[in-house]
Amino acid sequence: MVSTRALLAIRWVTTSSRSTLSKRSVPDPPEALESMNVSHQSALLIWVPGFDGGLTQSFQLRIQRNQENPITYIHIPMNSTSYLLSGLEQAALYETSISAKNALEKAHIPHLLPLKTKSE
């Protein structure tokens, strides 16, 4: 007999030829990171969470201006699928990415999303 708790820690992985079960794992990276409502000083970032690895996950936003400045990391609480970046500089180019983490580890950082604030 499989306990309910054990069932929560297992996910189905389906391919065209077979289905398998996997145990708790590092979370899958979030997908479809997009910037919306970009202004001269803010931008709304949205994403789709990946599989949480069977554990509670939170997110970490990475942002860097002009590839020269230090990288800033922002911790985003669990169950979030968006974040409003504010205090950005006018007409500046930023690189952003989002990663997921759970009790086991942080998922790798997927591709970087360029973001340019408006000039006015």
A tleap script that builds the chain and sets N, CA, C and O, in Angstrom:
source leaprc.protein.ff14SB
mol = sequence {
  NMET VAL SER THR ARG ALA LEU LEU ALA ILE
  ARG TRP VAL THR THR SER SER ARG SER THR
  LEU SER LYS ARG SER VAL PRO ASP PRO PRO
  GLU ALA LEU GLU SER MET ASN VAL SER HIE
  GLN SER ALA LEU LEU ILE TRP VAL PRO GLY
  PHE ASP GLY GLY LEU THR GLN SER PHE GLN
  LEU ARG ILE GLN ARG ASN GLN GLU ASN PRO
  ILE THR TYR ILE HIE ILE PRO MET ASN SER
  THR SER TYR LEU LEU SER GLY LEU GLU GLN
  ALA ALA LEU TYR GLU THR SER ILE SER ALA
  LYS ASN ALA LEU GLU LYS ALA HIE ILE PRO
  HIE LEU LEU PRO LEU LYS THR LYS SER CGLU
}
set mol.1.N position { 0.842 -1.177 0.000 }
set mol.1.CA position { 0.000 0.000 0.000 }
set mol.1.C position { 0.891 1.244 0.000 }
set mol.1.O position { 1.841 1.323 0.779 }
set mol.2.N position { 0.592 2.211 -0.864 }
set mol.2.CA position { 1.360 3.446 -0.977 }
set mol.2.C position { 0.637 4.534 -0.202 }
set mol.2.O position { -0.566 4.731 -0.371 }
set mol.3.N position { 1.371 5.238 0.646 }
set mol.3.CA position { 0.751 6.299 1.440 }
set mol.3.C position { 0.463 7.521 0.576 }
set mol.3.O position { 1.063 7.698 -0.484 }
set mol.4.N position { -0.459 8.360 1.038 }
set mol.4.CA position { -0.784 9.596 0.335 }
set mol.4.C position { 0.439 10.490 0.254 }
set mol.4.O position { 0.674 11.132 -0.770 }
set mol.5.N position { 1.215 10.536 1.318 }
set mol.5.CA position { 2.424 11.358 1.329 }
set mol.5.C position { 3.401 10.912 0.250 }
set mol.5.O position { 4.008 11.749 -0.418 }
set mol.6.N position { 3.557 9.625 0.076 }
set mol.6.CA position { 4.449 9.110 -0.958 }
set mol.6.C position { 3.935 9.475 -2.341 }
set mol.6.O position { 4.721 9.792 -3.234 }
set mol.7.N position { 2.625 9.433 -2.522 }
set mol.7.CA position { 2.051 9.787 -3.814 }
set mol.7.C position { 2.318 11.246 -4.168 }
set mol.7.O position { 2.517 11.568 -5.340 }
set mol.8.N position { 2.324 12.119 -3.189 }
set mol.8.CA position { 2.576 13.530 -3.442 }
set mol.8.C position { 4.015 13.782 -3.880 }
set mol.8.O position { 4.302 14.797 -4.513 }
set mol.9.N position { 4.905 12.876 -3.552 }
set mol.9.CA position { 6.320 13.045 -3.870 }
set mol.9.C position { 6.697 12.429 -5.205 }
set mol.9.O position { 7.870 12.448 -5.578 }
set mol.10.N position { 5.742 11.891 -5.927 }
set mol.10.CA position { 6.020 11.194 -7.180 }
set mol.10.C position { 5.316 11.925 -8.319 }
set mol.10.O position { 4.189 12.395 -8.160 }
set mol.11.N position { 5.973 12.017 -9.447 }
set mol.11.CA position { 5.325 12.597 -10.619 }
set mol.11.C position { 5.406 11.620 -11.773 }
set mol.11.O position { 6.299 10.775 -11.831 }
set mol.12.N position { 4.484 11.744 -12.670 }
set mol.12.CA position { 4.508 10.920 -13.868 }
set mol.12.C position { 5.352 11.611 -14.919 }
set mol.12.O position { 5.184 12.805 -15.164 }
set mol.13.N position { 6.250 10.879 -15.538 }
set mol.13.CA position { 7.019 11.377 -16.669 }
set mol.13.C position { 6.578 10.543 -17.862 }
set mol.13.O position { 6.779 9.329 -17.889 }
set mol.14.N position { 5.982 11.194 -18.837 }
set mol.14.CA position { 5.433 10.472 -19.972 }
set mol.14.C position { 6.190 10.818 -21.240 }
set mol.14.O position { 6.402 11.990 -21.553 }
set mol.15.N position { 6.587 9.809 -21.951 }
set mol.15.CA position { 7.159 9.995 -23.276 }
set mol.15.C position { 6.219 9.316 -24.253 }
set mol.15.O position { 5.222 8.718 -23.850 }
set mol.16.N position { 6.529 9.404 -25.512 }
set mol.16.CA position { 5.635 8.801 -26.506 }
set mol.16.C position { 5.574 7.283 -26.388 }
set mol.16.O position { 4.611 6.669 -26.847 }
set mol.17.N position { 6.585 6.669 -25.781 }
set mol.17.CA position { 6.602 5.211 -25.736 }
set mol.17.C position { 6.331 4.600 -24.363 }
set mol.17.O position { 5.953 3.431 -24.275 }
set mol.18.N position { 6.524 5.400 -23.253 }
set mol.18.CA position { 6.324 4.788 -21.947 }
set mol.18.C position { 6.090 5.861 -20.884 }
set mol.18.O position { 6.353 7.042 -21.109 }
set mol.19.N position { 5.599 5.440 -19.741 }
set mol.19.CA position { 5.423 6.314 -18.586 }
set mol.19.C position { 6.231 5.745 -17.435 }
set mol.19.O position { 6.250 4.533 -17.221 }
set mol.20.N position { 6.902 6.624 -16.690 }
set mol.20.CA position { 7.685 6.190 -15.546 }
set mol.20.C position { 7.399 7.112 -14.366 }
set mol.20.O position { 6.850 8.201 -14.535 }
set mol.21.N position { 7.772 6.670 -13.182 }
set mol.21.CA position { 7.628 7.485 -11.983 }
set mol.21.C position { 8.993 8.014 -11.580 }
set mol.21.O position { 10.002 7.324 -11.727 }
set mol.22.N position { 9.023 9.226 -11.077 }
set mol.22.CA position { 10.287 9.746 -10.567 }
set mol.22.C position { 10.084 10.221 -9.135 }
set mol.22.O position { 8.979 10.612 -8.756 }
set mol.23.N position { 11.154 10.188 -8.335 }
set mol.23.CA position { 11.080 10.563 -6.934 }
set mol.23.C position { 11.301 12.065 -6.788 }
set mol.23.O position { 11.446 12.786 -7.775 }
set mol.24.N position { 11.325 12.517 -5.542 }
set mol.24.CA position { 11.593 13.926 -5.282 }
set mol.24.C position { 12.873 14.345 -5.975 }
set mol.24.O position { 13.829 13.576 -6.071 }
set mol.25.N position { 12.874 15.574 -6.455 }
set mol.25.CA position { 14.016 16.028 -7.244 }
set mol.25.C position { 14.156 17.537 -7.156 }
set mol.25.O position { 13.328 18.229 -6.563 }
set mol.26.N position { 15.221 18.023 -7.761 }
set mol.26.CA position { 15.404 19.455 -7.941 }
set mol.26.C position { 14.250 19.942 -8.818 }
set mol.26.O position { 13.839 19.221 -9.728 }
set mol.27.N position { 13.717 21.134 -8.575 }
set mol.27.CA position { 12.591 21.591 -9.398 }
set mol.27.C position { 12.993 21.856 -10.841 }
set mol.27.O position { 14.144 22.179 -11.136 }
set mol.28.N position { 12.033 21.713 -11.718 }
set mol.28.CA position { 12.256 22.095 -13.111 }
set mol.28.C position { 12.282 23.618 -13.185 }
set mol.28.O position { 11.614 24.283 -12.394 }
set mol.29.N position { 13.038 24.176 -14.117 }
set mol.29.CA position { 13.078 25.637 -14.217 }
set mol.29.C position { 11.732 26.195 -14.673 }
set mol.29.O position { 10.997 25.537 -15.410 }
set mol.30.N position { 11.417 27.401 -14.234 }
set mol.30.CA position { 10.201 28.052 -14.734 }
set mol.30.C position { 10.311 28.258 -16.247 }
set mol.30.O position { 11.405 28.310 -16.808 }
set mol.31.N position { 9.163 28.371 -16.878 }
set mol.31.CA position { 9.116 28.525 -18.330 }
set mol.31.C position { 8.427 29.830 -18.696 }
set mol.31.O position { 7.766 30.453 -17.865 }
set mol.32.N position { 8.588 30.229 -19.940 }
set mol.32.CA position { 7.855 31.339 -20.541 }
set mol.32.C position { 8.001 32.647 -19.772 }
set mol.32.O position { 7.014 33.354 -19.567 }
set mol.33.N position { 9.219 32.980 -19.344 }
set mol.33.CA position { 9.447 34.265 -18.687 }
set mol.33.C position { 9.184 35.381 -19.696 }
set mol.33.O position { 9.732 35.381 -20.798 }
set mol.34.N position { 8.339 36.329 -19.304 }
set mol.34.CA position { 7.958 37.443 -20.169 }
set mol.34.C position { 7.972 38.741 -19.386 }
set mol.34.O position { 7.743 38.748 -18.176 }
set mol.35.N position { 8.243 39.843 -20.080 }
set mol.35.CA position { 8.091 41.155 -19.466 }
set mol.35.C position { 6.839 41.804 -20.041 }
set mol.35.O position { 6.563 41.715 -21.237 }
set mol.36.N position { 6.094 42.454 -19.165 }
set mol.36.CA position { 4.857 43.121 -19.568 }
set mol.36.C position { 4.819 44.495 -18.911 }
set mol.36.O position { 5.498 44.733 -17.912 }
set mol.37.N position { 4.033 45.383 -19.470 }
set mol.37.CA position { 3.829 46.714 -18.897 }
set mol.37.C position { 5.152 47.398 -18.560 }
set mol.37.O position { 5.313 47.940 -17.467 }
set mol.38.N position { 6.086 47.373 -19.488 }
set mol.38.CA position { 7.386 47.997 -19.271 }
set mol.38.C position { 7.235 49.511 -19.391 }
set mol.38.O position { 6.690 50.015 -20.373 }
set mol.39.N position { 7.723 50.227 -18.384 }
set mol.39.CA position { 7.695 51.689 -18.401 }
set mol.39.C position { 9.127 52.209 -18.308 }
set mol.39.O position { 10.074 51.450 -18.514 }
set mol.40.N position { 9.292 53.479 -18.004 }
set mol.40.CA position { 10.638 54.044 -17.875 }
set mol.40.C position { 11.301 53.669 -16.554 }
set mol.40.O position { 12.506 53.865 -16.396 }
set mol.41.N position { 10.524 53.126 -15.591 }
set mol.41.CA position { 11.126 52.771 -14.306 }
set mol.41.C position { 10.654 51.449 -13.721 }
set mol.41.O position { 11.072 51.084 -12.622 }
set mol.42.N position { 9.795 50.722 -14.425 }
set mol.42.CA position { 9.322 49.446 -13.886 }
set mol.42.C position { 8.940 48.486 -15.008 }
set mol.42.O position { 8.784 48.878 -16.164 }
set mol.43.N position { 8.794 47.212 -14.629 }
set mol.43.CA position { 8.352 46.175 -15.564 }
set mol.43.C position { 7.745 45.039 -14.758 }
set mol.43.O position { 8.230 44.700 -13.678 }
set mol.44.N position { 6.695 44.462 -15.284 }
set mol.44.CA position { 6.072 43.302 -14.673 }
set mol.44.C position { 6.628 42.060 -15.351 }
set mol.44.O position { 6.542 41.927 -16.572 }
set mol.45.N position { 7.202 41.144 -14.564 }
set mol.45.CA position { 7.699 39.874 -15.088 }
set mol.45.C position { 6.717 38.781 -14.719 }
set mol.45.O position { 6.246 38.725 -13.583 }
set mol.46.N position { 6.403 37.913 -15.666 }
set mol.46.CA position { 5.510 36.775 -15.407 }
set mol.46.C position { 6.185 35.507 -15.921 }
set mol.46.O position { 7.011 35.561 -16.832 }
set mol.47.N position { 5.826 34.358 -15.327 }
set mol.47.CA position { 6.400 33.079 -15.729 }
set mol.47.C position { 5.427 31.963 -15.385 }
set mol.47.O position { 4.441 32.163 -14.675 }
set mol.48.N position { 5.730 30.790 -15.905 }
set mol.48.CA position { 4.963 29.579 -15.618 }
set mol.48.C position { 5.874 28.659 -14.813 }
set mol.48.O position { 6.927 28.258 -15.309 }
set mol.49.N position { 5.491 28.312 -13.573 }
set mol.49.CA position { 6.349 27.425 -12.776 }
set mol.49.C position { 6.469 26.046 -13.417 }
set mol.49.O position { 5.523 25.546 -14.026 }
set mol.50.N position { 7.643 25.442 -13.272 }
set mol.50.CA position { 7.835 24.063 -13.699 }
set mol.50.C position { 7.439 23.128 -12.564 }
set mol.50.O position { 6.943 23.580 -11.533 }
set mol.51.N position { 7.655 21.831 -12.745 }
set mol.51.CA position { 7.371 20.850 -11.698 }
set mol.51.C position { 8.215 21.179 -10.473 }
set mol.51.O position { 9.400 21.482 -10.606 }
set mol.52.N position { 7.629 21.125 -9.298 }
set mol.52.CA position { 8.302 21.545 -8.059 }
set mol.52.C position { 9.206 20.482 -7.439 }
set mol.52.O position { 9.782 20.708 -6.375 }
set mol.53.N position { 9.334 19.341 -8.083 }
set mol.53.CA position { 10.177 18.270 -7.563 }
set mol.53.C position { 9.537 17.508 -6.416 }
set mol.53.O position { 10.207 16.721 -5.748 }
set mol.54.N position { 8.245 17.730 -6.178 }
set mol.54.CA position { 7.550 17.059 -5.078 }
set mol.54.C position { 7.713 17.770 -3.745 }
set mol.54.O position { 7.291 17.255 -2.710 }
set mol.55.N position { 8.317 18.943 -3.761 }
set mol.55.CA position { 8.549 19.729 -2.544 }
set mol.55.C position { 8.101 21.170 -2.777 }
set mol.55.O position { 7.917 21.588 -3.920 }
set mol.56.N position { 7.927 21.918 -1.706 }
set mol.56.CA position { 7.578 23.328 -1.831 }
set mol.56.C position { 8.718 24.065 -2.524 }
set mol.56.O position { 9.886 23.875 -2.186 }
set mol.57.N position { 8.375 24.901 -3.488 }
set mol.57.CA position { 9.404 25.647 -4.198 }
set mol.57.C position { 9.196 27.146 -4.060 }
set mol.57.O position { 8.075 27.615 -3.867 }
set mol.58.N position { 10.279 27.885 -4.162 }
set mol.58.CA position { 10.221 29.339 -4.248 }
set mol.58.C position { 11.058 29.721 -5.466 }
set mol.58.O position { 11.617 28.855 -6.140 }
set mol.59.N position { 11.141 31.004 -5.740 }
set mol.59.CA position { 11.814 31.453 -6.952 }
set mol.59.C position { 12.871 32.492 -6.632 }
set mol.59.O position { 12.817 33.166 -5.603 }
set mol.60.N position { 13.832 32.607 -7.534 }
set mol.60.CA position { 14.871 33.611 -7.388 }
set mol.60.C position { 15.018 34.334 -8.724 }
set mol.60.O position { 15.310 33.724 -9.753 }
set mol.61.N position { 14.810 35.639 -8.680 }
set mol.61.CA position { 14.938 36.475 -9.860 }
set mol.61.C position { 16.363 37.011 -9.918 }
set mol.61.O position { 16.906 37.485 -8.921 }
set mol.62.N position { 16.950 36.926 -11.091 }
set mol.62.CA position { 18.300 37.450 -11.321 }
set mol.62.C position { 18.160 38.632 -12.258 }
set mol.62.O position { 17.503 38.527 -13.293 }
set mol.63.N position { 18.772 39.766 -11.908 }
set mol.63.CA position { 18.711 40.951 -12.757 }
set mol.63.C position { 20.078 41.626 -12.787 }
set mol.63.O position { 20.747 41.756 -11.763 }
set mol.64.N position { 20.476 42.052 -13.985 }
set mol.64.CA position { 21.752 42.745 -14.158 }
set mol.64.C position { 21.569 43.829 -15.211 }
set mol.64.O position { 20.996 43.582 -16.272 }
set mol.65.N position { 22.053 45.018 -14.917 }
set mol.65.CA position { 21.957 46.141 -15.856 }
set mol.65.C position { 23.216 46.216 -16.702 }
set mol.65.O position { 24.330 46.213 -16.178 }
set mol.66.N position { 23.031 46.283 -18.006 }
set mol.66.CA position { 24.119 46.511 -18.973 }
set mol.66.C position { 25.269 45.517 -18.903 }
set mol.66.O position { 26.364 45.860 -19.347 }
set mol.67.N position { 25.101 44.365 -18.398 }
set mol.67.CA position { 26.119 43.314 -18.301 }
set mol.67.C position { 27.400 43.760 -17.593 }
set mol.67.O position { 28.371 43.004 -17.556 }
set mol.68.N position { 27.422 44.944 -17.044 }
set mol.68.CA position { 28.639 45.434 -16.400 }
set mol.68.C position { 28.478 45.556 -14.895 }
set mol.68.O position { 29.439 45.391 -14.143 }
set mol.69.N position { 27.289 45.837 -14.470 }
set mol.69.CA position { 27.028 46.069 -13.055 }
set mol.69.C position { 26.892 44.754 -12.306 }
set mol.69.O position { 26.721 43.704 -12.926 }
set mol.70.N position { 26.964 44.796 -10.990 }
set mol.70.CA position { 26.784 43.566 -10.215 }
set mol.70.C position { 25.409 42.944 -10.470 }
set mol.70.O position { 24.448 43.629 -10.819 }
set mol.71.N position { 25.352 41.649 -10.286 }
set mol.71.CA position { 24.086 40.919 -10.425 }
set mol.71.C position { 23.322 41.048 -9.121 }
set mol.71.O position { 23.890 40.910 -8.038 }
set mol.72.N position { 22.030 41.314 -9.236 }
set mol.72.CA position { 21.150 41.384 -8.071 }
set mol.72.C position { 20.234 40.173 -8.089 }
set mol.72.O position { 19.695 39.806 -9.133 }
set mol.73.N position { 20.062 39.555 -6.927 }
set mol.73.CA position { 19.145 38.425 -6.782 }
set mol.73.C position { 18.000 38.834 -5.859 }
set mol.73.O position { 18.222 39.435 -4.808 }
set mol.74.N position { 16.785 38.505 -6.257 }
set mol.74.CA position { 15.603 38.822 -5.464 }
set mol.74.C position { 14.879 37.522 -5.159 }
set mol.74.O position { 14.520 36.776 -6.070 }
set mol.75.N position { 14.663 37.246 -3.862 }
set mol.75.CA position { 13.923 36.048 -3.449 }
set mol.75.C position { 12.428 36.321 -3.617 }
set mol.75.O position { 11.917 37.347 -3.168 }
set mol.76.N position { 11.746 35.396 -4.264 }
set mol.76.CA position { 10.310 35.531 -4.505 }
set mol.76.C position { 9.609 34.372 -3.801 }
set mol.76.O position { 9.965 33.214 -4.022 }
set mol.77.N position { 8.619 34.665 -2.957 }
set mol.77.CA position { 7.946 33.612 -2.186 }
set mol.77.C position { 7.283 32.559 -3.072 }
set mol.77.O position { 7.020 32.776 -4.255 }
set mol.78.N position { 7.022 31.403 -2.443 }
set mol.78.CA position { 6.383 30.300 -3.167 }
set mol.78.C position { 5.023 30.728 -3.697 }
set mol.78.O position { 4.418 31.683 -3.211 }
set mol.79.N position { 4.570 30.018 -4.679 }
set mol.79.CA position { 3.281 30.204 -5.327 }
set mol.79.C position { 3.159 31.500 -6.109 }
set mol.79.O position { 2.063 31.830 -6.563 }
set mol.80.N position { 4.237 32.243 -6.281 }
set mol.80.CA position { 4.191 33.456 -7.085 }
set mol.80.C position { 4.440 33.109 -8.549 }
set mol.80.O position { 5.219 32.209 -8.864 }
set mol.81.N position { 3.771 33.832 -9.429 }
set mol.81.CA position { 3.997 33.649 -10.862 }
set mol.81.C position { 4.245 34.992 -11.543 }
set mol.81.O position { 4.244 35.083 -12.771 }
set mol.82.N position { 4.458 36.035 -10.737 }
set mol.82.CA position { 4.770 37.348 -11.296 }
set mol.82.C position { 5.525 38.173 -10.257 }
set mol.82.O position { 5.488 37.892 -9.059 }
set mol.83.N position { 6.211 39.205 -10.759 }
set mol.83.CA position { 6.934 40.108 -9.869 }
set mol.83.C position { 7.057 41.459 -10.558 }
set mol.83.O position { 7.428 41.536 -11.729 }
set mol.84.N position { 6.743 42.535 -9.820 }
set mol.84.CA position { 6.871 43.884 -10.359 }
set mol.84.C position { 8.244 44.432 -9.994 }
set mol.84.O position { 8.534 44.692 -8.826 }
set mol.85.N position { 9.076 44.600 -11.001 }
set mol.85.CA position { 10.392 45.218 -10.815 }
set mol.85.C position { 10.189 46.727 -10.837 }
set mol.85.O position { 9.610 47.259 -11.783 }
set mol.86.N position { 10.652 47.412 -9.819 }
set mol.86.CA position { 10.529 48.866 -9.800 }
set mol.86.C position { 11.885 49.475 -9.479 }
set mol.86.O position { 12.816 48.764 -9.102 }
set mol.87.N position { 11.998 50.786 -9.628 }
set mol.87.CA position { 13.259 51.462 -9.369 }
set mol.87.C position { 14.275 51.264 -10.475 }
set mol.87.O position { 15.474 51.425 -10.247 }
set mol.88.N position { 13.821 50.920 -11.668 }
set mol.88.CA position { 14.718 50.731 -12.801 }
set mol.88.C position { 15.111 52.081 -13.386 }
set mol.88.O position { 14.412 53.077 -13.194 }
set mol.89.N position { 16.216 52.109 -14.089 }
set mol.89.CA position { 16.674 53.343 -14.716 }
set mol.89.C position { 16.045 53.501 -16.093 }
set mol.89.O position { 15.801 52.523 -16.800 }
set mol.90.N position { 15.791 54.735 -16.452 }
set mol.90.CA position { 15.177 55.074 -17.733 }
set mol.90.C position { 16.097 54.712 -18.892 }
set mol.90.O position { 17.305 54.941 -18.823 }
set mol.91.N position { 15.533 54.150 -19.951 }
set mol.91.CA position { 16.247 53.775 -21.181 }
set mol.91.C position { 17.456 52.877 -20.904 }
set mol.91.O position { 18.492 53.014 -21.555 }
set mol.92.N position { 17.330 51.988 -19.969 }
set mol.92.CA position { 18.425 51.084 -19.602 }
set mol.92.C position { 18.120 49.664 -20.066 }
set mol.92.O position { 16.960 49.256 -20.132 }
set mol.93.N position { 19.162 48.924 -20.384 }
set mol.93.CA position { 19.024 47.534 -20.794 }
set mol.93.C position { 19.365 46.635 -19.611 }
set mol.93.O position { 20.406 46.804 -18.976 }
set mol.94.N position { 18.495 45.690 -19.321 }
set mol.94.CA position { 18.683 44.742 -18.225 }
set mol.94.C position { 18.611 43.327 -18.786 }
set mol.94.O position { 17.976 43.087 -19.813 }
set mol.95.N position { 19.265 42.400 -18.106 }
set mol.95.CA position { 19.098 40.970 -18.369 }
set mol.95.C position { 18.452 40.364 -17.142 }
set mol.95.O position { 18.903 40.589 -16.018 }
set mol.96.N position { 17.402 39.600 -17.352 }
set mol.96.CA position { 16.697 38.978 -16.237 }
set mol.96.C position { 16.560 37.482 -16.491 }
set mol.96.O position { 16.572 37.026 -17.634 }
set mol.97.N position { 16.430 36.739 -15.416 }
set mol.97.CA position { 16.105 35.316 -15.501 }
set mol.97.C position { 15.450 34.923 -14.184 }
set mol.97.O position { 15.555 35.635 -13.186 }
set mol.98.N position { 14.783 33.795 -14.198 }
set mol.98.CA position { 14.102 33.297 -13.003 }
set mol.98.C position { 14.494 31.836 -12.819 }
set mol.98.O position { 14.545 31.072 -13.784 }
set mol.99.N position { 14.769 31.454 -11.583 }
set mol.99.CA position { 15.065 30.052 -11.289 }
set mol.99.C position { 14.194 29.609 -10.128 }
set mol.99.O position { 13.707 30.431 -9.352 }
set mol.100.N position { 14.004 28.311 -10.019 }
set mol.100.CA position { 13.223 27.730 -8.927 }
set mol.100.C position { 14.164 27.025 -7.972 }
set mol.100.O position { 15.226 26.548 -8.370 }
set mol.101.N position { 13.767 26.962 -6.701 }
set mol.101.CA position { 14.554 26.176 -5.744 }
set mol.101.C position { 13.603 25.521 -4.760 }
set mol.101.O position { 12.527 26.039 -4.460 }
set mol.102.N position { 14.032 24.365 -4.266 }
set mol.102.CA position { 13.301 23.669 -3.212 }
set mol.102.C position { 14.313 23.202 -2.174 }
set mol.102.O position { 15.473 23.613 -2.212 }
set mol.103.N position { 13.891 22.356 -1.256 }
set mol.103.CA position { 14.774 21.920 -0.173 }
set mol.103.C position { 15.989 21.140 -0.683 }
set mol.103.O position { 16.998 21.049 0.017 }
set mol.104.N position { 15.906 20.587 -1.872 }
set mol.104.CA position { 17.026 19.805 -2.401 }
set mol.104.C position { 18.094 20.682 -3.047 }
set mol.104.O position { 19.285 20.468 -2.825 }
set mol.105.N position { 17.686 21.650 -3.833 }
set mol.105.CA position { 18.658 22.456 -4.554 }
set mol.105.C position { 17.947 23.461 -5.444 }
set mol.105.O position { 16.720 23.465 -5.544 }
set mol.106.N position { 18.732 24.312 -6.088 }
set mol.106.CA position { 18.207 25.278 -7.041 }
set mol.106.C position { 18.313 24.700 -8.443 }
set mol.106.O position { 19.317 24.076 -8.788 }
set mol.107.N position { 17.286 24.905 -9.246 }
set mol.107.CA position { 17.320 24.480 -10.642 }
set mol.107.C position { 18.268 25.390 -11.415 }
set mol.107.O position { 18.508 26.529 -11.014 }
set mol.108.N position { 18.795 24.892 -12.504 }
set mol.108.CA position { 19.685 25.719 -13.320 }
set mol.108.C position { 18.929 26.931 -13.848 }
set mol.108.O position { 17.706 26.906 -13.983 }
set mol.109.N position { 19.671 27.983 -14.143 }
set mol.109.CA position { 19.051 29.204 -14.661 }
set mol.109.C position { 18.849 29.042 -16.159 }
set mol.109.O position { 19.802 28.795 -16.898 }
set mol.110.N position { 17.605 29.181 -16.602 }
set mol.110.CA position { 17.351 29.068 -18.039 }
set mol.110.C position { 17.857 30.310 -18.780 }
set mol.110.O position { 18.597 31.114 -18.212 }
set mol.111.N position { 17.473 30.461 -19.999 }
set mol.111.CA position { 17.935 31.576 -20.831 }
set mol.111.C position { 17.655 32.937 -20.174 }
set mol.111.O position { 16.762 33.072 -19.338 }
set mol.112.N position { 18.436 33.926 -20.574 }
set mol.112.CA position { 18.269 35.277 -20.069 }
set mol.112.C position { 17.255 36.028 -20.924 }
set mol.112.O position { 17.230 35.876 -22.145 }
set mol.113.N position { 16.428 36.830 -20.285 }
set mol.113.CA position { 15.447 37.649 -20.986 }
set mol.113.C position { 15.929 39.095 -20.982 }
set mol.113.O position { 16.031 39.698 -19.914 }
set mol.114.N position { 16.229 39.669 -22.150 }
set mol.114.CA position { 16.601 41.079 -22.182 }
set mol.114.C position { 15.377 41.952 -21.924 }
set mol.114.O position { 14.263 41.613 -22.323 }
set mol.115.N position { 15.594 43.062 -21.262 }
set mol.115.CA position { 14.506 43.976 -20.911 }
set mol.115.C position { 15.032 45.399 -21.046 }
set mol.115.O position { 16.042 45.745 -20.432 }
set mol.116.N position { 14.367 46.220 -21.834 }
set mol.116.CA position { 14.788 47.615 -21.999 }
set mol.116.C position { 13.664 48.517 -21.530 }
set mol.116.O position { 12.533 48.418 -22.006 }
set mol.117.N position { 13.985 49.404 -20.586 }
set mol.117.CA position { 12.988 50.349 -20.096 }
set mol.117.C position { 12.796 51.461 -21.135 }
set mol.117.O position { 13.665 51.713 -21.970 }
set mol.118.N position { 11.655 52.103 -21.058 }
set mol.118.CA position { 11.340 53.175 -22.012 }
set mol.118.C position { 12.133 54.431 -21.681 }
set mol.118.O position { 12.572 54.640 -20.550 }
set mol.119.N position { 12.299 55.256 -22.705 }
set mol.119.CA position { 13.071 56.480 -22.512 }
set mol.119.C position { 12.230 57.613 -21.924 }
set mol.119.O position { 12.792 58.559 -21.372 }
set mol.120.N position { 10.932 57.546 -22.026 }
set mol.120.CA position { 10.058 58.569 -21.427 }
set mol.120.C position { 8.820 57.954 -20.849 }
set mol.120.O position { 7.974 58.664 -20.306 }
savepdb mol mol.pdb
quit
